[in-house]
Amino acid sequence: MEPTPTPRKRAALHSLGCRLNHAETQLIRQRLEADGYEIVEWSDAADVMVLNSCTVTAQADAKSRQALRSARRRNPEARLAVVGCYAQLDARRIAEQGWADVIVGNGDKLAVTEFLRAAPSGTPIVADARIPRTPFGFDTFTASDGGTRAHLKVQDGCDFMCTFCVIPAARGRGRPRRLDNLLAEAEALAAQGVREIVLTGVNVGTYADSGATLTDVVDRLHALSGVSRLRISSIEPTTVDPALLERMADPAHKLVPFLHLPLQSGSEPVLAAMRRRYRAADYRRFAERALTRVPDLCLGTDVMVGFPGEDDEQFGETFELLDQLPFAYAHVFPYSERAGTPAVRLPGIVPAPVRQRRAEALRALGEAKRLAFHRRHLGRVLPVLFEKPSRSGVAEGYTANYVRVQVPHDSAAALRNLLLPVRLIEAGAHAVAGIWDEARPPCP
C-alpha cells in the first residue's frame, strides 16, 4: 500500500489599500509558494494568514483591525501575520492586543516568510525598524497570475511631508528601486506574456537612480518586446517631466495617455495649509497644458474634503475647479485625522457630517464626469486590451486611456490578452458597451 501523502500547508493572503500593497502581496505569495504552501482564499481555513495592511486613514486602520480579528475568529489555530503600513505605525498595540503572531513593518515586509519559519514562542514577533533611505531591489520577481496587466514597483517612500499624510512615517523617505533590478523584472513579466506594465510607487515622479529619471525608465521599458502598453499609476503634479507628455502624445510610444494627478484641494489657503507644492492656478495651467498636448488624455485626480479650516467658500473653490476641468474621474476622500501629522494640531475642525456631505457632492460630480468622458468616445473604434472575463458571455478590457469596455462574446476567455479594435456604442457610468467586428484583424 502506498503511503498517504502529507497534505500541504495552506496559506491565505489579503491586501488592503493601494496598488503598491497589492504588488507587494504578490511577491509574498510567491515566497510562501516557494516554502511549500498551497495558497487558498482569505475566507478558507489556513495554517498561515498574512494581512498586508493600510493606514492612510482612520478607516483604513479600522479595516486592518477588523480583518485581523475576523481572521483570528475564523482560524484560531492559524499563525497570523500582519505586514505593511499599519504594522509599521502601530506594532506595539497590535502585539499587546494579541491581534497577530508576527508583526512586520514596511522595511522587512517581504521577509515575512522568514519570520513565519521561526518556532512559535507565545510572544508576538515584532519587526518595525526604521526604514533605510538606500536604493532597493528584489531577489525574486512578481510572477504573472495569467493576467494582462502587472504592476512594477519602481520607487517607495516620500519626502514631500504634506501635513495630512502619514505615509512618510509608514513607508519611510523617498528611495528608488535600482534601475537594473526593475528592468530585469520587467523583462521577466514580458516573457510571461504580460502586455501592460503599470509603474507604481509612493511618489514615482521623483525616481532617480544611476543618473536615470522616470522618463528614462519609461523609454527603457518602451524597448521591451512583447509589452504593448506602459502606464504610470499616480504622479504628483510638480514631478511630471514635460517629456512624459511628449511620450503620451506619440502614438508610436507605448506610454498611454493616462495621467492620475492628485489635486487634493482647489483652494489656495487649504493647499498652503496642506503644504502642497503648487497653487490651484498652477494645477489648472498644467492640467490644461497636458489636455492640449495629449490627445484623448484620461485625466484623473484625488480630492480631499473637510481639511481643518476649510469653509464653505473654500470647498466651493474645489468644487468649481473640479467642475471646470474635464476630468475623467475623481477619487474623493473626507479628511481623516492621523496621529503624529501636523494637520491634527490645526484649528478649524470640520464636523464629520459636513465632511461627508461635501464628499458626497464631489463624488456625484465625479460620476457625472466619468459618464461624460465615456460618452465622448461613442462611435469611435479603439484598441481594447482584453483581460479575464468579468462574467460568462462578456469580455472586458480597457482602452489605452482607461475606458472600461465590455463586449458580449460566447468565448470571452479566449479574448484574454488580445488587443482588438472595438466600436464603442453605449456609455454607462462604469463601463462602455462595445462591438468587436471579428473581420477586423487584431491590433499590433
Salt bridges, closest charged atoms under 4 A:
GLU24 OE1 - LYS109 NZ 2.67
GLU24 OE2 - LYS153 NZ 2.52
GLU24 OE1 - ARG171 NH2 3.00
GLU33 OE2 - ARG29 NE 3.53
ASP35 OD2 - ARG117 NE 3.04
ASP61 OD2 - ARG338 NH2 2.66
ASP90 OD2 - ARG93 NH1 3.87
ASP101 OD2 - ARG72 NH1 3.13
ASP128 OD1 - ARG92 NH2 3.35
ASP139 OD1 - ARG31 NH2 2.86
ASP156 OD2 - LYS153 NZ 2.77
ASP156 OD2 - ARG171 NH1 3.10
ASP156 OD2 - ARG175 NH2 3.46
ASP159 OD2 - ARG133 NH2 2.93
ASP159 OD1 - ARG173 NE 3.01
GLU185 OE1 - ARG177 NH2 2.65
GLU196 OE2 - ARG149 NE 3.13
GLU196 OE1 - ARG229 NH1 3.87
GLU196 OE2 - ARG231 NE 2.76
ASP219 OD2 - ARG247 NH2 2.70
ASP219 OD1 - HIS253 NE2 3.08
GLU236 OE1 - ARG276 NH2 2.85
GLU246 OE1 - ARG247 NH1 3.77
GLU246 OE2 - ARG293 NH2 3.73
GLU268 OE1 - ARG279 NE 3.68
ASP282 OD1 - ARG285 NH2 2.55
ASP296 OD2 - ARG380 NH2 2.90
ASP302 OD1 - HIS260 NE2 2.91
ASP302 OD1 - HIS331 ND1 3.47
GLU310 OE1 - ARG358 NH1 2.79
ASP312 OD1 - ARG358 NH2 2.78
GLU337 OE2 - ARG355 NH2 2.63
GLU367 OE1 - HIS430 NE2 3.87
GLU387 OE2 - ARG149 NH2 2.53
GLU396 OE2 - ARG404 NE 3.15
GLU438 OE2 - HIS409 NE2 3.51
